[in-house]
Amino acid sequence: MLMQYMEQIEALGLNLFFAAIFFFIGMAIHDVLKQGKVPKFGRYIVWLVLFLGCAGFIAKGIIQMTWEGSGIS
């Protein structure tokens, strides 16, 4: 039982880690686009992709933890 919880926490932590990495890469891309005089529309697309990517990783971790915690496999 303890091992199952540890695996769930590890999976959630890994997804949060990927979300953070995705966020920092997106911020770096946004800063480069901002300095390169790219139109605001291009920066908004980067923000949208950044938000959806981070939200996707976080949601995947939470859903996976909930799914495995309920005992459904």
Predicted model as a PDB file, atoms N, CA, C, CB and O in Angstrom, pLDDT in the B-factor column:
MODEL        1                                                                  
ATOM      1  N   MET A   1       0.827  -1.189   0.000  1.00 62.00           N  
ATOM      2  CA  MET A   1       0.000   0.000   0.000  1.00 62.00           C  
ATOM      3  C   MET A   1       0.877   1.261   0.000  1.00 62.00           C  
ATOM      4  CB  MET A   1      -0.944  -0.006   1.216  1.00 62.00           C  
ATOM      5  O   MET A   1       0.620   2.212  -0.738  1.00 62.00           O  
ATOM      6  N   LEU A   2       1.904   1.246   0.834  1.00 65.00           N  
ATOM      7  CA  LEU A   2       2.803   2.401   0.909  1.00 65.00           C  
ATOM      8  C   LEU A   2       3.524   2.603  -0.420  1.00 65.00           C  
ATOM      9  CB  LEU A   2       3.827   2.220   2.049  1.00 65.00           C  
ATOM     10  O   LEU A   2       3.718   3.735  -0.864  1.00 65.00           O  
ATOM     11  N   MET A   3       3.917   1.500  -1.049  1.00 69.00           N  
ATOM     12  CA  MET A   3       4.612   1.605  -2.335  1.00 69.00           C  
ATOM     13  C   MET A   3       3.701   2.220  -3.404  1.00 69.00           C  
ATOM     14  CB  MET A   3       5.104   0.216  -2.793  1.00 69.00           C  
ATOM     15  O   MET A   3       4.163   2.975  -4.260  1.00 69.00           O  
ATOM     16  N   GLN A   4       2.408   1.894  -3.351  1.00 67.00           N  
ATOM     17  CA  GLN A   4       1.462   2.459  -4.307  1.00 67.00           C  
ATOM     18  C   GLN A   4       1.373   3.973  -4.135  1.00 67.00           C  
ATOM     19  CB  GLN A   4       0.072   1.817  -4.139  1.00 67.00           C  
ATOM     20  O   GLN A   4       1.378   4.713  -5.118  1.00 67.00           O  
ATOM     21  N   TYR A   5       1.294   4.430  -2.898  1.00 70.00           N  
ATOM     22  CA  TYR A   5       1.241   5.874  -2.652  1.00 70.00           C  
ATOM     23  C   TYR A   5       2.536   6.563  -3.077  1.00 70.00           C  
ATOM     24  CB  TYR A   5       0.969   6.149  -1.172  1.00 70.00           C  
ATOM     25  O   TYR A   5       2.515   7.666  -3.622  1.00 70.00           O  
ATOM     26  N   MET A   6       3.654   5.902  -2.821  1.00 73.00           N  
ATOM     27  CA  MET A   6       4.931   6.483  -3.218  1.00 73.00           C  
ATOM     28  C   MET A   6       5.022   6.608  -4.739  1.00 73.00           C  
ATOM     29  CB  MET A   6       6.093   5.634  -2.684  1.00 73.00           C  
ATOM     30  O   MET A   6       5.530   7.606  -5.251  1.00 73.00           O  
ATOM     31  N   GLU A   7       4.531   5.600  -5.459  1.00 73.00           N  
ATOM     32  CA  GLU A   7       4.541   5.657  -6.920  1.00 73.00           C  
ATOM     33  C   GLU A   7       3.632   6.775  -7.429  1.00 73.00           C  
ATOM     34  CB  GLU A   7       4.104   4.309  -7.512  1.00 73.00           C  
ATOM     35  O   GLU A   7       3.973   7.460  -8.393  1.00 73.00           O  
ATOM     36  N   GLN A   8       2.476   6.962  -6.785  1.00 71.00           N  
ATOM     37  CA  GLN A   8       1.560   8.017  -7.196  1.00 71.00           C  
ATOM     38  C   GLN A   8       2.175   9.395  -6.961  1.00 71.00           C  
ATOM     39  CB  GLN A   8       0.232   7.894  -6.444  1.00 71.00           C  
ATOM     40  O   GLN A   8       2.061  10.281  -7.809  1.00 71.00           O  
ATOM     41  N   ILE A   9       2.819   9.576  -5.821  1.00 74.00           N  
ATOM     42  CA  ILE A   9       3.457  10.855  -5.519  1.00 74.00           C  
ATOM     43  C   ILE A   9       4.615  11.110  -6.473  1.00 74.00           C  
ATOM     44  CB  ILE A   9       3.949  10.886  -4.063  1.00 74.00           C  
ATOM     45  O   ILE A   9       4.828  12.240  -6.913  1.00 74.00           O  
ATOM     46  N   GLU A  10       5.364  10.053  -6.791  1.00 77.00           N  
ATOM     47  CA  GLU A  10       6.474  10.191  -7.735  1.00 77.00           C  
ATOM     48  C   GLU A  10       5.962  10.586  -9.117  1.00 77.00           C  
ATOM     49  CB  GLU A  10       7.275   8.880  -7.821  1.00 77.00           C  
ATOM     50  O   GLU A  10       6.555  11.442  -9.773  1.00 77.00           O  
ATOM     51  N   ALA A  11       4.862   9.970  -9.568  1.00 74.00           N  
ATOM     52  CA  ALA A  11       4.298  10.307 -10.879  1.00 74.00           C  
ATOM     53  C   ALA A  11       3.789  11.744 -10.893  1.00 74.00           C  
ATOM     54  CB  ALA A  11       3.157   9.338 -11.244  1.00 74.00           C  
ATOM     55  O   ALA A  11       4.000  12.462 -11.870  1.00 74.00           O  
ATOM     56  N   LEU A  12       3.124  12.171  -9.825  1.00 75.00           N  
ATOM     57  CA  LEU A  12       2.637  13.543  -9.754  1.00 75.00           C  
ATOM     58  C   LEU A  12       3.812  14.520  -9.736  1.00 75.00           C  
ATOM     59  CB  LEU A  12       1.752  13.740  -8.505  1.00 75.00           C  
ATOM     60  O   LEU A  12       3.777  15.545 -10.417  1.00 75.00           O  
ATOM     61  N   GLY A  13       4.842  14.211  -8.968  1.00 80.00           N  
ATOM     62  CA  GLY A  13       6.033  15.064  -8.924  1.00 80.00           C  
ATOM     63  C   GLY A  13       6.714  15.161 -10.274  1.00 80.00           C  
ATOM     64  O   GLY A  13       7.190  16.228 -10.660  1.00 80.00           O  
ATOM     65  N   LEU A  14       6.762  14.043 -10.998  1.00 79.00           N  
ATOM     66  CA  LEU A  14       7.377  14.050 -12.327  1.00 79.00           C  
ATOM     67  C   LEU A  14       6.585  14.924 -13.288  1.00 79.00           C  
ATOM     68  CB  LEU A  14       7.482  12.625 -12.878  1.00 79.00           C  
ATOM     69  O   LEU A  14       7.167  15.669 -14.077  1.00 79.00           O  
ATOM     70  N   ASN A  15       5.259  14.834 -13.225  1.00 77.00           N  
ATOM     71  CA  ASN A  15       4.431  15.688 -14.094  1.00 77.00           C  
ATOM     72  C   ASN A  15       4.565  17.155 -13.719  1.00 77.00           C  
ATOM     73  CB  ASN A  15       2.959  15.267 -14.014  1.00 77.00           C  
ATOM     74  O   ASN A  15       4.584  18.009 -14.606  1.00 77.00           O  
ATOM     75  N   LEU A  16       4.658  17.474 -12.439  1.00 79.00           N  
ATOM     76  CA  LEU A  16       4.865  18.864 -12.024  1.00 79.00           C  
ATOM     77  C   LEU A  16       6.229  19.369 -12.482  1.00 79.00           C  
ATOM     78  CB  LEU A  16       4.738  18.995 -10.495  1.00 79.00           C  
ATOM     79  O   LEU A  16       6.372  20.527 -12.874  1.00 79.00           O  
ATOM     80  N   PHE A  17       7.232  18.488 -12.431  1.00 83.00           N  
ATOM     81  CA  PHE A  17       8.567  18.838 -12.913  1.00 83.00           C  
ATOM     82  C   PHE A  17       8.526  19.153 -14.404  1.00 83.00           C  
ATOM     83  CB  PHE A  17       9.563  17.694 -12.634  1.00 83.00           C  
ATOM     84  O   PHE A  17       9.109  20.145 -14.842  1.00 83.00           O  
ATOM     85  N   PHE A  18       7.841  18.319 -15.188  1.00 80.00           N  
ATOM     86  CA  PHE A  18       7.725  18.569 -16.622  1.00 80.00           C  
ATOM     87  C   PHE A  18       6.968  19.865 -16.895  1.00 80.00           C  
ATOM     88  CB  PHE A  18       7.025  17.395 -17.312  1.00 80.00           C  
ATOM     89  O   PHE A  18       7.303  20.604 -17.820  1.00 80.00           O  
ATOM     90  N   ALA A  19       5.943  20.137 -16.082  1.00 79.00           N  
ATOM     91  CA  ALA A  19       5.192  21.382 -16.248  1.00 79.00           C  
ATOM     92  C   ALA A  19       6.099  22.581 -15.990  1.00 79.00           C  
ATOM     93  CB  ALA A  19       3.973  21.416 -15.299  1.00 79.00           C  
ATOM     94  O   ALA A  19       6.038  23.570 -16.721  1.00 79.00           O  
ATOM     95  N   ALA A  20       6.940  22.503 -14.958  1.00 81.00           N  
ATOM     96  CA  ALA A  20       7.855  23.603 -14.645  1.00 81.00           C  
ATOM     97  C   ALA A  20       8.886  23.786 -15.760  1.00 81.00           C  
ATOM     98  CB  ALA A  20       8.567  23.346 -13.299  1.00 81.00           C  
ATOM     99  O   ALA A  20       9.168  24.916 -16.158  1.00 81.00           O  
ATOM    100  N   ILE A  21       9.445  22.700 -16.263  1.00 83.00           N  
ATOM    101  CA  ILE A  21      10.413  22.781 -17.359  1.00 83.00           C  
ATOM    102  C   ILE A  21       9.758  23.392 -18.596  1.00 83.00           C  
ATOM    103  CB  ILE A  21      10.986  21.380 -17.688  1.00 83.00           C  
ATOM    104  O   ILE A  21      10.332  24.260 -19.253  1.00 83.00           O  
ATOM    105  N   PHE A  22       8.535  22.922 -18.904  1.00 78.00           N  
ATOM    106  CA  PHE A  22       7.792  23.459 -20.042  1.00 78.00           C  
ATOM    107  C   PHE A  22       7.567  24.953 -19.871  1.00 78.00           C  
ATOM    108  CB  PHE A  22       6.446  22.734 -20.204  1.00 78.00           C  
ATOM    109  O   PHE A  22       7.692  25.715 -20.830  1.00 78.00           O  
ATOM    110  N   PHE A  23       7.235  25.379 -18.652  1.00 78.00           N  
ATOM    111  CA  PHE A  23       6.999  26.789 -18.369  1.00 78.00           C  
ATOM    112  C   PHE A  23       8.267  27.608 -18.585  1.00 78.00           C  
ATOM    113  CB  PHE A  23       6.491  26.967 -16.937  1.00 78.00           C  
ATOM    114  O   PHE A  23       8.216  28.655 -19.231  1.00 78.00           O  
ATOM    115  N   PHE A  24       9.396  27.156 -18.060  1.00 83.00           N  
ATOM    116  CA  PHE A  24      10.637  27.915 -18.192  1.00 83.00           C  
ATOM    117  C   PHE A  24      11.113  27.980 -19.636  1.00 83.00           C  
ATOM    118  CB  PHE A  24      11.719  27.303 -17.324  1.00 83.00           C  
ATOM    119  O   PHE A  24      11.631  29.010 -20.066  1.00 83.00           O  
ATOM    120  N   ILE A  25      10.947  26.902 -20.388  1.00 81.00           N  
ATOM    121  CA  ILE A  25      11.312  26.932 -21.806  1.00 81.00           C  
ATOM    122  C   ILE A  25      10.409  27.911 -22.548  1.00 81.00           C  
ATOM    123  CB  ILE A  25      11.211  25.515 -22.434  1.00 81.00           C  
ATOM    124  O   ILE A  25      10.875  28.679 -23.390  1.00 81.00           O  
ATOM    125  N   GLY A  26       9.118  27.881 -22.233  1.00 76.00           N  
ATOM    126  CA  GLY A  26       8.183  28.811 -22.860  1.00 76.00           C  
ATOM    127  C   GLY A  26       8.510  30.254 -22.528  1.00 76.00           C  
ATOM    128  O   GLY A  26       8.416  31.126 -23.392  1.00 76.00           O  
ATOM    129  N   MET A  27       8.894  30.517 -21.286  1.00 78.00           N  
ATOM    130  CA  MET A  27       9.262  31.879 -20.896  1.00 78.00           C  
ATOM    131  C   MET A  27      10.510  32.337 -21.650  1.00 78.00           C  
ATOM    132  CB  MET A  27       9.499  31.959 -19.374  1.00 78.00           C  
ATOM    133  O   MET A  27      10.598  33.493 -22.065  1.00 78.00           O  
ATOM    134  N   ALA A  28      11.464  31.440 -21.825  1.00 80.00           N  
ATOM    135  CA  ALA A  28      12.673  31.794 -22.575  1.00 80.00           C  
ATOM    136  C   ALA A  28      12.328  32.114 -24.030  1.00 80.00           C  
ATOM    137  CB  ALA A  28      13.706  30.646 -22.512  1.00 80.00           C  
ATOM    138  O   ALA A  28      12.844  33.077 -24.597  1.00 80.00           O  
ATOM    139  N   ILE A  29      11.459  31.309 -24.625  1.00 78.00           N  
ATOM    140  CA  ILE A  29      11.036  31.565 -26.004  1.00 78.00           C  
ATOM    141  C   ILE A  29      10.299  32.896 -26.083  1.00 78.00           C  
ATOM    142  CB  ILE A  29      10.137  30.418 -26.527  1.00 78.00           C  
ATOM    143  O   ILE A  29      10.496  33.670 -27.020  1.00 78.00           O  
ATOM    144  N   HIS A  30       9.457  33.154 -25.101  1.00 73.00           N  
ATOM    145  CA  HIS A  30       8.703  34.414 -25.083  1.00 73.00           C  
ATOM    146  C   HIS A  30       9.652  35.612 -24.999  1.00 73.00           C  
ATOM    147  CB  HIS A  30       7.713  34.435 -23.895  1.00 73.00           C  
ATOM    148  O   HIS A  30       9.455  36.607 -25.696  1.00 73.00           O  
ATOM    149  N   ASP A  31      10.671  35.522 -24.157  1.00 78.00           N  
ATOM    150  CA  ASP A  31      11.629  36.620 -24.034  1.00 78.00           C  
ATOM    151  C   ASP A  31      12.404  36.843 -25.325  1.00 78.00           C  
ATOM    152  CB  ASP A  31      12.596  36.346 -22.895  1.00 78.00           C  
ATOM    153  O   ASP A  31      12.665  37.985 -25.706  1.00 78.00           O  
ATOM    154  N   VAL A  32      12.771  35.764 -25.997  1.00 78.00           N  
ATOM    155  CA  VAL A  32      13.478  35.898 -27.271  1.00 78.00           C  
ATOM    156  C   VAL A  32      12.567  36.548 -28.309  1.00 78.00           C  
ATOM    157  CB  VAL A  32      13.972  34.518 -27.772  1.00 78.00           C  
ATOM    158  O   VAL A  32      13.000  37.421 -29.062  1.00 78.00           O  
ATOM    159  N   LEU A  33      11.300  36.120 -28.348  1.00 74.00           N  
ATOM    160  CA  LEU A  33      10.362  36.716 -29.304  1.00 74.00           C  
ATOM    161  C   LEU A  33      10.123  38.187 -28.988  1.00 74.00           C  
ATOM    162  CB  LEU A  33       9.030  35.954 -29.296  1.00 74.00           C  
ATOM    163  O   LEU A  33       9.953  39.003 -29.894  1.00 74.00           O  
ATOM    164  N   LYS A  34      10.111  38.524 -27.701  1.00 74.00           N  
ATOM    165  CA  LYS A  34       9.875  39.910 -27.296  1.00 74.00           C  
ATOM    166  C   LYS A  34      11.025  40.813 -27.749  1.00 74.00           C  
ATOM    167  CB  LYS A  34       9.698  40.000 -25.768  1.00 74.00           C  
ATOM    168  O   LYS A  34      10.794  41.950 -28.162  1.00 74.00           O  
ATOM    169  N   GLN A  35      12.240  40.320 -27.673  1.00 79.00           N  
ATOM    170  CA  GLN A  35      13.399  41.118 -28.067  1.00 79.00           C  
ATOM    171  C   GLN A  35      13.533  41.212 -29.581  1.00 79.00           C  
ATOM    172  CB  GLN A  35      14.667  40.528 -27.474  1.00 79.00           C  
ATOM    173  O   GLN A  35      14.119  42.160 -30.104  1.00 79.00           O  
ATOM    174  N   GLY A  36      12.985  40.220 -30.281  1.00 73.00           N  
ATOM    175  CA  GLY A  36      13.123  40.185 -31.738  1.00 73.00           C  
ATOM    176  C   GLY A  36      12.060  40.969 -32.472  1.00 73.00           C  
ATOM    177  O   GLY A  36      11.922  40.826 -33.687  1.00 73.00           O  
ATOM    178  N   LYS A  37      11.303  41.793 -31.768  1.00 71.00           N  
ATOM    179  CA  LYS A  37      10.270  42.630 -32.372  1.00 71.00           C  
ATOM    180  C   LYS A  37       9.211  41.794 -33.106  1.00 71.00           C  
ATOM    181  CB  LYS A  37      10.907  43.625 -33.338  1.00 71.00           C  
ATOM    182  O   LYS A  37       8.739  42.170 -34.179  1.00 71.00           O  
ATOM    183  N   VAL A  38       8.855  40.669 -32.510  1.00 69.00           N  
ATOM    184  CA  VAL A  38       7.797  39.831 -33.068  1.00 69.00           C  
ATOM    185  C   VAL A  38       6.458  40.449 -32.678  1.00 69.00           C  
ATOM    186  CB  VAL A  38       7.910  38.345 -32.561  1.00 69.00           C  
ATOM    187  O   VAL A  38       6.324  40.951 -31.562  1.00 69.00           O  
ATOM    188  N   PRO A  39       5.471  40.427 -33.559  1.00 75.00           N  
ATOM    189  CA  PRO A  39       4.170  41.004 -33.216  1.00 75.00           C  
ATOM    190  C   PRO A  39       3.560  40.353 -31.972  1.00 75.00           C  
ATOM    191  CB  PRO A  39       3.213  40.863 -34.392  1.00 75.00           C  
ATOM    192  O   PRO A  39       3.869  39.208 -31.643  1.00 75.00           O  
ATOM    193  N   LYS A  40       2.698  41.094 -31.294  1.00 74.00           N  
ATOM    194  CA  LYS A  40       2.080  40.589 -30.077  1.00 74.00           C  
ATOM    195  C   LYS A  40       1.315  39.299 -30.322  1.00 74.00           C  
ATOM    196  CB  LYS A  40       1.156  41.630 -29.490  1.00 74.00           C  
ATOM    197  O   LYS A  40       1.234  38.445 -29.439  1.00 74.00           O  
ATOM    198  N   PHE A  41       0.750  39.152 -31.522  1.00 77.00           N  
ATOM    199  CA  PHE A  41      -0.009  37.946 -31.829  1.00 77.00           C  
ATOM    200  C   PHE A  41       0.856  36.696 -31.663  1.00 77.00           C  
ATOM    201  CB  PHE A  41      -0.568  38.018 -33.254  1.00 77.00           C  
ATOM    202  O   PHE A  41       0.391  35.685 -31.137  1.00 77.00           O  
ATOM    203  N   GLY A  42       2.108  36.763 -32.108  1.00 74.00           N  
ATOM    204  CA  GLY A  42       3.025  35.621 -31.968  1.00 74.00           C  
ATOM    205  C   GLY A  42       3.322  35.321 -30.514  1.00 74.00           C  
ATOM    206  O   GLY A  42       3.420  34.159 -30.120  1.00 74.00           O  
ATOM    207  N   ARG A  43       3.466  36.367 -29.715  1.00 74.00           N  
ATOM    208  CA  ARG A  43       3.719  36.154 -28.286  1.00 74.00           C  
ATOM    209  C   ARG A  43       2.491  35.574 -27.601  1.00 74.00           C  
ATOM    210  CB  ARG A  43       4.128  37.468 -27.607  1.00 74.00           C  
ATOM    211  O   ARG A  43       2.617  34.767 -26.680  1.00 74.00           O  
ATOM    212  N   TYR A  44       1.292  35.985 -28.049  1.00 80.00           N  
ATOM    213  CA  TYR A  44       0.062  35.424 -27.463  1.00 80.00           C  
ATOM    214  C   TYR A  44      -0.066  33.942 -27.772  1.00 80.00           C  
ATOM    215  CB  TYR A  44      -1.175  36.172 -27.984  1.00 80.00           C  
ATOM    216  O   TYR A  44      -0.548  33.171 -26.942  1.00 80.00           O  
ATOM    217  N   ILE A  45       0.363  33.543 -28.958  1.00 79.00           N  
ATOM    218  CA  ILE A  45       0.333  32.115 -29.301  1.00 79.00           C  
ATOM    219  C   ILE A  45       1.287  31.346 -28.393  1.00 79.00           C  
ATOM    220  CB  ILE A  45       0.708  31.894 -30.793  1.00 79.00           C  
ATOM    221  O   ILE A  45       0.959  30.255 -27.927  1.00 79.00           O  
ATOM    222  N   VAL A  46       2.474  31.912 -28.140  1.00 76.00           N  
ATOM    223  CA  VAL A  46       3.428  31.261 -27.237  1.00 76.00           C  
ATOM    224  C   VAL A  46       2.817  31.126 -25.842  1.00 76.00           C  
ATOM    225  CB  VAL A  46       4.760  32.061 -27.170  1.00 76.00           C  
ATOM    226  O   VAL A  46       2.946  30.078 -25.208  1.00 76.00           O  
ATOM    227  N   TRP A  47       2.152  32.179 -25.361  1.00 78.00           N  
ATOM    228  CA  TRP A  47       1.511  32.119 -24.043  1.00 78.00           C  
ATOM    229  C   TRP A  47       0.414  31.056 -24.013  1.00 78.00           C  
ATOM    230  CB  TRP A  47       0.924  33.489 -23.669  1.00 78.00           C  
ATOM    231  O   TRP A  47       0.280  30.336 -23.024  1.00 78.00           O  
ATOM    232  N   LEU A  48      -0.363  30.951 -25.079  1.00 82.00           N  
ATOM    233  CA  LEU A  48      -1.431  29.959 -25.137  1.00 82.00           C  
ATOM    234  C   LEU A  48      -0.872  28.540 -25.093  1.00 82.00           C  
ATOM    235  CB  LEU A  48      -2.267  30.154 -26.400  1.00 82.00           C  
ATOM    236  O   LEU A  48      -1.357  27.694 -24.341  1.00 82.00           O  
ATOM    237  N   VAL A  49       0.152  28.290 -25.906  1.00 79.00           N  
ATOM    238  CA  VAL A  49       0.781  26.967 -25.919  1.00 79.00           C  
ATOM    239  C   VAL A  49       1.420  26.676 -24.563  1.00 79.00           C  
ATOM    240  CB  VAL A  49       1.841  26.875 -27.046  1.00 79.00           C  
ATOM    241  O   VAL A  49       1.338  25.558 -24.055  1.00 79.00           O  
ATOM    242  N   LEU A  50       2.051  27.686 -23.989  1.00 79.00           N  
ATOM    243  CA  LEU A  50       2.677  27.544 -22.682  1.00 79.00           C  
ATOM    244  C   LEU A  50       1.646  27.178 -21.621  1.00 79.00           C  
ATOM    245  CB  LEU A  50       3.398  28.834 -22.294  1.00 79.00           C  
ATOM    246  O   LEU A  50       1.863  26.252 -20.839  1.00 79.00           O  
ATOM    247  N   PHE A  51       0.529  27.894 -21.589  1.00 80.00           N  
ATOM    248  CA  PHE A  51      -0.517  27.638 -20.607  1.00 80.00           C  
ATOM    249  C   PHE A  51      -1.121  26.250 -20.795  1.00 80.00           C  
ATOM    250  CB  PHE A  51      -1.606  28.703 -20.704  1.00 80.00           C  
ATOM    251  O   PHE A  51      -1.285  25.506 -19.828  1.00 80.00           O  
ATOM    252  N   LEU A  52      -1.452  25.901 -22.038  1.00 80.00           N  
ATOM    253  CA  LEU A  52      -2.064  24.596 -22.295  1.00 80.00           C  
ATOM    254  C   LEU A  52      -1.104  23.444 -21.981  1.00 80.00           C  
ATOM    255  CB  LEU A  52      -2.519  24.510 -23.752  1.00 80.00           C  
ATOM    256  O   LEU A  52      -1.521  22.399 -21.482  1.00 80.00           O  
ATOM    257  N   GLY A  53       0.174  23.642 -22.275  1.00 77.00           N  
ATOM    258  CA  GLY A  53       1.153  22.595 -21.973  1.00 77.00           C  
ATOM    259  C   GLY A  53       1.309  22.371 -20.483  1.00 77.00           C  
ATOM    260  O   GLY A  53       1.302  21.230 -20.019  1.00 77.00           O  
ATOM    261  N   CYS A  54       1.451  23.459 -19.723  1.00 77.00           N  
ATOM    262  CA  CYS A  54       1.588  23.339 -18.269  1.00 77.00           C  
ATOM    263  C   CYS A  54       0.319  22.758 -17.654  1.00 77.00           C  
ATOM    264  CB  CYS A  54       1.903  24.708 -17.639  1.00 77.00           C  
ATOM    265  O   CYS A  54       0.385  21.880 -16.793  1.00 77.00           O  
ATOM    266  N   ALA A  55      -0.828  23.248 -18.097  1.00 80.00           N  
ATOM    267  CA  ALA A  55      -2.098  22.742 -17.569  1.00 80.00           C  
ATOM    268  C   ALA A  55      -2.272  21.269 -17.912  1.00 80.00           C  
ATOM    269  CB  ALA A  55      -3.280  23.557 -18.123  1.00 80.00           C  
ATOM    270  O   ALA A  55      -2.805  20.503 -17.110  1.00 80.00           O  
ATOM    271  N   GLY A  56      -1.829  20.874 -19.085  1.00 79.00           N  
ATOM    272  CA  GLY A  56      -1.927  19.468 -19.487  1.00 79.00           C  
ATOM    273  C   GLY A  56      -1.088  18.556 -18.618  1.00 79.00           C  
ATOM    274  O   GLY A  56      -1.559  17.501 -18.194  1.00 79.00           O  
ATOM    275  N   PHE A  57       0.151  18.946 -18.344  1.00 76.00           N  
ATOM    276  CA  PHE A  57       1.009  18.117 -17.486  1.00 76.00           C  
ATOM    277  C   PHE A  57       0.450  18.028 -16.071  1.00 76.00           C  
ATOM    278  CB  PHE A  57       2.437  18.682 -17.449  1.00 76.00           C  
ATOM    279  O   PHE A  57       0.447  16.953 -15.472  1.00 76.00           O  
ATOM    280  N   ILE A  58      -0.020  19.147 -15.536  1.00 78.00           N  
ATOM    281  CA  ILE A  58      -0.570  19.145 -14.177  1.00 78.00           C  
ATOM    282  C   ILE A  58      -1.845  18.305 -14.123  1.00 78.00           C  
ATOM    283  CB  ILE A  58      -0.859  20.590 -13.703  1.00 78.00           C  
ATOM    284  O   ILE A  58      -2.027  17.514 -13.198  1.00 78.00           O  
ATOM    285  N   ALA A  59      -2.721  18.472 -15.104  1.00 80.00           N  
ATOM    286  CA  ALA A  59      -3.961  17.694 -15.139  1.00 80.00           C  
ATOM    287  C   ALA A  59      -3.668  16.207 -15.287  1.00 80.00           C  
ATOM    288  CB  ALA A  59      -4.860  18.169 -16.288  1.00 80.00           C  
ATOM    289  O   ALA A  59      -4.324  15.378 -14.656  1.00 80.00           O  
ATOM    290  N   LYS A  60      -2.685  15.864 -16.116  1.00 78.00           N  
ATOM    291  CA  LYS A  60      -2.318  14.462 -16.292  1.00 78.00           C  
ATOM    292  C   LYS A  60      -1.855  13.862 -14.971  1.00 78.00           C  
ATOM    293  CB  LYS A  60      -1.218  14.319 -17.357  1.00 78.00           C  
ATOM    294  O   LYS A  60      -2.225  12.737 -14.635  1.00 78.00           O  
ATOM    295  N   GLY A  61      -1.055  14.601 -14.227  1.00 74.00           N  
ATOM    296  CA  GLY A  61      -0.579  14.094 -12.940  1.00 74.00           C  
ATOM    297  C   GLY A  61      -1.708  13.915 -11.943  1.00 74.00           C  
ATOM    298  O   GLY A  61      -1.755  12.914 -11.227  1.00 74.00           O  
ATOM    299  N   ILE A  62      -2.620  14.878 -11.891  1.00 77.00           N  
ATOM    300  CA  ILE A  62      -3.731  14.790 -10.933  1.00 77.00           C  
ATOM    301  C   ILE A  62      -4.686  13.664 -11.324  1.00 77.00           C  
ATOM    302  CB  ILE A  62      -4.496  16.136 -10.860  1.00 77.00           C  
ATOM    303  O   ILE A  62      -5.129  12.900 -10.467  1.00 77.00           O  
ATOM    304  N   ILE A  63      -5.003  13.558 -12.616  1.00 78.00           N  
ATOM    305  CA  ILE A  63      -5.900  12.488 -13.066  1.00 78.00           C  
ATOM    306  C   ILE A  63      -5.272  11.126 -12.843  1.00 78.00           C  
ATOM    307  CB  ILE A  63      -6.253  12.666 -14.546  1.00 78.00           C  
ATOM    308  O   ILE A  63      -5.947  10.193 -12.409  1.00 78.00           O  
ATOM    309  N   GLN A  64      -3.989  11.005 -13.135  1.00 74.00           N  
ATOM    310  CA  GLN A  64      -3.307   9.731 -12.934  1.00 74.00           C  
ATOM    311  C   GLN A  64      -3.298   9.350 -11.461  1.00 74.00           C  
ATOM    312  CB  GLN A  64      -1.876   9.797 -13.472  1.00 74.00           C  
ATOM    313  O   GLN A  64      -3.519   8.188 -11.117  1.00 74.00           O  
ATOM    314  N   MET A  65      -3.044  10.315 -10.593  1.00 72.00           N  
ATOM    315  CA  MET A  65      -3.024  10.028  -9.163  1.00 72.00           C  
ATOM    316  C   MET A  65      -4.416   9.645  -8.660  1.00 72.00           C  
ATOM    317  CB  MET A  65      -2.495  11.237  -8.386  1.00 72.00           C  
ATOM    318  O   MET A  65      -4.553   8.730  -7.848  1.00 72.00           O  
ATOM    319  N   THR A  66      -5.443  10.339  -9.137  1.00 75.00           N  
ATOM    320  CA  THR A  66      -6.820  10.029  -8.732  1.00 75.00           C  
ATOM    321  C   THR A  66      -7.235   8.663  -9.256  1.00 75.00           C  
ATOM    322  CB  THR A  66      -7.794  11.109  -9.238  1.00 75.00           C  
ATOM    323  O   THR A  66      -7.843   7.879  -8.527  1.00 75.00           O  
ATOM    324  N   TRP A  67      -6.916   8.373 -10.500  1.00 73.00           N  
ATOM    325  CA  TRP A  67      -7.281   7.107 -11.141  1.00 73.00           C  
ATOM    326  C   TRP A  67      -6.630   5.939 -10.410  1.00 73.00           C  
ATOM    327  CB  TRP A  67      -6.866   7.108 -12.630  1.00 73.00           C  
ATOM    328  O   TRP A  67      -7.291   4.950 -10.092  1.00 73.00           O  
ATOM    329  N   GLU A  68      -5.327   6.057 -10.145  1.00 67.00           N  
ATOM    330  CA  GLU A  68      -4.635   4.962  -9.470  1.00 67.00           C  
ATOM    331  C   GLU A  68      -5.038   4.865  -8.009  1.00 67.00           C  
ATOM    332  CB  GLU A  68      -3.130   5.141  -9.580  1.00 67.00           C  
ATOM    333  O   GLU A  68      -5.031   3.775  -7.436  1.00 67.00           O  
ATOM    334  N   GLY A  69      -5.393   5.997  -7.395  1.00 66.00           N  
ATOM    335  CA  GLY A  69      -5.799   5.997  -5.986  1.00 66.00           C  
ATOM    336  C   GLY A  69      -7.143   5.349  -5.767  1.00 66.00           C  
ATOM    337  O   GLY A  69      -7.429   4.855  -4.675  1.00 66.00           O  
ATOM    338  N   SER A  70      -7.976   5.345  -6.798  1.00 66.00           N  
ATOM    339  CA  SER A  70      -9.314   4.759  -6.653  1.00 66.00           C  
ATOM    340  C   SER A  70      -9.282   3.243  -6.794  1.00 66.00           C  
ATOM    341  CB  SER A  70     -10.269   5.353  -7.688  1.00 66.00           C  
ATOM    342  O   SER A  70     -10.272   2.570  -6.504  1.00 66.00           O  
ATOM    343  N   GLY A  71      -8.157   2.705  -7.235  1.00 62.00           N  
ATOM    344  CA  GLY A  71      -8.026   1.258  -7.355  1.00 62.00           C  
ATOM    345  C   GLY A  71      -8.489   0.735  -8.695  1.00 62.00           C  
ATOM    346  O   GLY A  71      -8.491  -0.477  -8.909  1.00 62.00           O  
ATOM    347  N   ILE A  72      -8.884   1.614  -9.608  1.00 57.00           N  
ATOM    348  CA  ILE A  72      -9.303   1.190 -10.945  1.00 57.00           C  
ATOM    349  C   ILE A  72      -8.061   1.059 -11.804  1.00 57.00           C  
ATOM    350  CB  ILE A  72     -10.322   2.196 -11.578  1.00 57.00           C  
ATOM    351  O   ILE A  72      -7.301   2.017 -11.949  1.00 57.00           O  
ATOM    352  N   SER A  73      -7.849  -0.107 -12.370  1.00 52.00           N  
ATOM    353  CA  SER A  73      -6.683  -0.299 -13.234  1.00 52.00           C  
ATOM    354  C   SER A  73      -7.043  -1.055 -14.470  1.00 52.00           C  
ATOM    355  CB  SER A  73      -5.585  -1.021 -12.503  1.00 52.00           C  
ATOM    356  O   SER A  73      -6.181  -1.307 -15.311  1.00 52.00           O  
TER     357      SER A  73                                                      
ENDMDL                                                                          
END                                                                             
